[in-house]
């Protein structure tokens, strides 16, 4: 059974959900059983439902959480690989918002809000911000942030009404050697991306 939060939040705040999860200690069990997706040193996650593939450096757990918003319930699908001994964690998530709701703001605005929200959730200060564009012309943004002794690197991508978030958290000055490989391994399924675009108003 998926977990539900009982407090409704606005759409803009819902864009920050992953950042909030990353920045707090989880005291409750995950929504779905947290079982390794693959036990190999490197785990290639291919999500037909999510429409993406990505390579994580280690076993991966998957969680789903339902979050009420003022535009209806949304589900946050999160894939996590953690290296507790190195205080390092890798995240990929996706969330589908009602097409009519995201049509009210530009995709660039959505990814900007999401990236800013992740920084705020961690109490981090932005140290870098740059626009991205994935193959297919999908808009995104990459940010870097610093919160005390922790460094955040995140990418946020909008495909139709779906927001993808890819985050890496690690101690300052100790960036993992596989950081670039993790970010560069993210690939969208063209078929799923096409269907998402068609769901968007005017698509």
Beta strands, then each sheet from edge to edge (+ up, - down):
strand 1: 3-9
strand 2: 43-47
strand 3: 52-56
strand 4: 61-69
strand 5: 72-83
strand 6: 88-96
strand 7: 125-134
strand 8: 138-147
strand 9: 150-159
strand 10: 162-171
strand 11: 187-188
sheet 1: 1+ 4+ 5- 6+ 10- 9+ 8- 7+
sheet 2: 2+ 3- 11+
end
